[in-house]
Amino acid sequence: QIAPFMGAEPSTDSSTELTLPPQSFHMDFNEEGLVKEFGFYTVDRRQGNTGGLGGAFGYFYGVGKPLPIRECQPYKPSFKFRMLGLIGKIGKKLSKKE
């Protein structure tokens, strides 16, 4: 994609290409069959070069102008979550020694 979007313009360098991660789209319908909600989800945030972000959030992050809210930043596990994982790994290693 080369066209600017809301003032954010991708690099013109051909070696850097904006690659979004794979996304899954969904539509919810009401009883009359009309679309009630249209949305999407990032399927694998490890792919692409937008920090795992999809849609407009991924575009802005990928062109170097991320939106200034936490939800528009790449995923980073919290300190508590990382410590919980570390405790689990230590517990797993200790239980193997018995």
Secondary structure, DSSP 8 states (H G I E B T S, - for coil): --S-BTTB-----TT-------EEEEEEE-TTS-EEEEEEEES-TTSSSSTT--HHHHHHHHTT---SSGGGS-----HHHHHHHHHHHHHHHHHHT-
